Amino acid sequence: MTTEKPATGLSAEIVERAETCTLADLCLACRVERDWITQLVEHGVIEPVGERGVELRFASISVVRVRQAKRLEQDLQLNLPGIALVLDLLEEIEDLRSRLKRVARPSDRDADAF
């Protein structure tokens, strides 16, 4: 995970899907407590990767999902089941939009007809 500072003064994080982070890293990156992350795991909002040994590890993309969850909690005052539902529905909407874009693309044969 790397951090870049654009010219606007805003910071942006580039999250690489292949990397993993520890529970402590995730808490630090998202500015949340360990217990809150544990509750997100219990409600299926995020999933640890690999063996469930001594230290939980998460895909670095979990940072994005945890931040979304925190925003939903703060902005809409949603509880954890509500957060899980909203994030699942947003993911489903994104999947459906992707499918629709693939279906709506004209094929090469259609383009040649014009």
N, C-alpha and C positions, 0 to 999 in steps of 0.2 A: 504494500500500500504506500503510495507516494502522495505528497501534498505539493500543489503548485499554487503560486500566488499570481493571478492575472493582473494586468495593468490597472484594473478597476479597484484593486485593494481587497477584493473578495477572495476567499480561499476556496479551492476546489480539490476534492480528493479523487484520485484515480484508483478504483478498486479492481484488482485483478482477480478473476474468478477462481484461478487455480490455487491461490494462496489461502492459507488458513491463519486464524488468529486465536489466541487464548481468550478465556473468559475475561481476564484482567484487561487485555488489549481491547476487547469489545466494549467493556465498561468505560474505559478511558476515551476511546474514539467517539462514543455516543454520549458521554457524560451522564451515565446512569449507574444505579446501584446493582450489585451482583444479584440481589434478591429479585429485582425487576426482570433481569435477563432470565433467571431461573423460572419465573412465572411465565415469561414468553415461551420458553421451551415447553412447560407443562400445558400451555394452551395451543401448542402447535404452530405458533407464529414463526419460530425459527427452529432449526434442527441442528444438533451437534453433528460433526462429521467424525468418521473413524470409530475407534473403540471408545466405549464409555469407561475410561480408566480413571486415574487419579485426577487429571486435569481435562476439563471439557475444551474442545477445540471447535471452531466454527469456520465455515467458508467466509472469506473476507467480504463477500457480497452481502453477508448478514448485516454488515454495518448499515447498508442502505435500508434494509427492512426494519431494523431496530429504530433507526431515525424516523422512518415513516410512522412506526408505531407510537413513538414518543410524541410526534406532532399530533397524531390523532387523539392521544390522551390529553395533551395540553389544549389544543384548539377546540376540540369537540367534547371534551370531558367524557370520553368513552371508557368503559371498563375493559378488562382484558378479553372477555368473550366477544364484545363488540368490536374491538380492535382486530381480533383474529378474523371475524366475519368480514369486516370492511376490506382488509388486506386480501383475503381470498377472492372477494368479489372484484376488486380492482385488478387482480391478476387474471381472473376469468375474462374481464372486459378487454384487457390488453391482448389476451390470446385470441379472442373472437375478432378483434380489429385486425390482427395479423392474418388470420385466416381469410377475412373479407378482402384484404388487400391482395392476397394471392389469387383469390377467385376473380376479383374485379380486373386484374391485369389482362389487357388484350393479348391474345396469343400472337405469335409471329405471322400466322396465316391471316389473321384479321388486319394486321398492320399493312400487309402487302395488298390487301383489297382496296385501300384508300389510295 
